[in-house]
Amino acid sequence: MKFISYNNTSFKKTKYYQKLPSAERQVFDILSSVFHFKVNTYVLEHLIDWDAVPNDPIYKLIFPRKEMLQSVDFNSLLLLYQSGLDEKTLIPFVQKVKRKMYPEVKHAETSLPKVNGERVRGMYSNFETIVSLFPDPMAKTCHSYCSYCFRWIMFNNKEAQQNSSYSDPNEPVAFLKEHPEITDVLFTGADPLVLKAKTLQKYIDPILEIDSVKVIRISSKSLAWWPYRFTTDKDADELLALFRYIQSKGKHLNLCAHFTHPRELENDVVKEAIQRIRDTGTVIRCQGPIVEGINDTPEDWSSLWNAQIALGMIPYYMFIEADHNSESCFRIPLAKALQVFQTAQKQTTGLARTVRGPVFMNDLHRTLLDGVVTINDQKYFVLKSLQAPPNMEGEGTIKLIPYSETTKNAGDLIALFSKESKTTEQVV
């Protein structure tokens, strides 16, 4: 299959745009002017059930929905569009709404690496033994865009990309050599595997020469959105050879594969791609968020985990939407997330007990929602800090917050896991 991507303009020229109900076309026209949109031929032809639109889960995973905006903002934009104003005139209004939607991505000061007192761009030491790397080309785009992704602000934003990425492949080397406690390096982005194998290797090679780095991780949605990257792309074989090369240098290679729905694992091409990757010796660990209206049932997750196990992959994390997105249409109540996770595990092979969840991942604390306890007739959620930023208190500790069937927010995790925090805290 030839890779063809569509943005909000070119998609309107496809037969799939005409398949949308008129109300959905209107929603698409409005929201795709606020949020970046990208979809490719594989997703359109093999993953979306067009007869089930707008309720199809993959459609909801790709296409923006009006709940992503506050109702007052959506209705205002709707009135403006209906008034017949041209797109150029609408730009200031769209930009005003877009600024309100910018995610607030927090980093602890200790997570921002410095060498000789100078900040190293494109590098984040979120936890004690791992750094995340954002080489410039990896930060630009993905094969398709997920509606819930908070990194949409980076796409087509040269200033944001320059401020949070690096172009010199040797940029991270000095810091890594100064910090031998860092054993894992995560290449992330957007998506590192949109790059050609030669470009990818250019950024990986300097890291392979650092003895203290034992693990190379690559975070990618490509198996779900474009599995041909590993089968029939022109440099697919070269990419798999790179995977073997990394391991020949004595490093463990882990592909962090993002899967959100069981349908992403049903096609023969993705199964072939997984097998080809595994044949290189690469370990594939799978992670994804639990998202309202897309995969928020135990059956979704038990099917997903069982399929991953059957294909030789390792279920790794079920994430909860953290505080990056000001909209809440993707989040489900904490109580429901916990119920879905626990029920799904009971319906899944015991090999899926490797998965951790539900887990908040907000660049400050990686926190596990570990259960519910009752103390003095009061119910509490149990939260455990799995990882914390370097030189910060709290890692490995357990805190309680009051139980509620409706809350979607665990509050300020930094304050909760600080040394001065009491055993229980009020939910913000």
Steps between C-alpha positions, in 0.01 A plus 500: 500500500623848414519740792279802435420737781215750516467821697183696572499647150593201285272264693199699379584389147472129584200269473521448876412862570185451296418192707476709815150596618440870435521581871838327522631689197408821675678393820805399298512831314493695824726292724765420240566874488585489871670162539754352264363214294685230311383162377645253250373246249546199729291648779228612260478173309573234763427632850187716490155344463331775299155350552542558876608866479487712717506233771777287353788492755781551248310788342469659844869435558601692184230756432447794737165519678316806620535398865868588468399865522298674764143525374510881496811495276360238264168682467678830437709346223190332358320835475803657334522221242128518432528874447699435183825669604803395295777298664744793510252711696438211739868454590508739801197332654642153443836601649329636810327166558817307421701692760250397765561138406880508526606223738696590810791257506680512833859398563685496830809721497714193570362341181659762276856383429783752509865481398731772631193683623340508156168332423524207256213539259288204395594291799293425812617296795151432634616221729828399666616232255342606171512797264262581217659633182327717240720531190360771274369281216325267745300786652329605178228248416342151527343269243157613626394717793314372806222732616603472866871575449623808687802541272291645218641842593833393348367425153567774244644717778864571417559708812370228733704236316822703520455570870439139595717294262860474381659454160861406583505120562779546756302751709404253782841330526670728754209486743468122474871454565473720810207290629584129489192430715295548182464156345201551269462739207156549346470637148162659466334789323221518324619167350864398439400240242373750247872547427702308250721233655820690410378815672391306806838329525677836482341598832530159664866432416658746751290350781620148423857602586408589861571195716268602785198502267368145493153543352379673186127565486307622196146624559273470197141466378619376160397136556141615538491787250744382229624139544641508147790690657633154594391300195492672161635854548810553286730490802302254714780243483754771580298600807493142626873474435543808720310322777745208476795739490391671823492165677834397352647793693394334825185706556152377581254639243142560601228623268228674705201438275187708548177306458166645602243258360494126412414577138850639452630142536255319272652547153749253351752773419537607864548137602771463235666822617504382862657169403769669292591727791510210745724306263766770554501427875326828581257490793163667441324641805152643452342802660206731448248720679150409608277745313133573544282362223793326328632223727333551838362147553667192654434312176702755300803454723481124552473456122791739447727330755411148386579594140832653603599187691397277208723702268800478732490851644499614864213707646674784682285798606138613504520877533246750630465839336701734720483879523641590158163552334266770621208312345368203693310306235773235489512433873290255692441498878784346698260246652395381155859482375593281796194278449578458129862411572427249776216332311703479180790332680263233632392428142855479365776241501723524804787606274331840472568564869811681378281799419491785753193714531318719514805730500520878487785621284543876525876560468536552875391182672413166348225402739305176531133497599546185706159436653246613759517463879257578781633661820264598783204454265655738245600379153824612338678451170849357548767678293858377471783702349676260263757756386583860589732763347866496605566630853131520583332330794221251474610217273372168631269656757125452533244775553124501542242737354126497577299260287238635262315320223498810283839671537732488199787684666752375755612851585852640529727196501809704585336640811350163587833318491708773658678420824269730699179346363264331741374148442177620344434804285189663363443453129545825311 
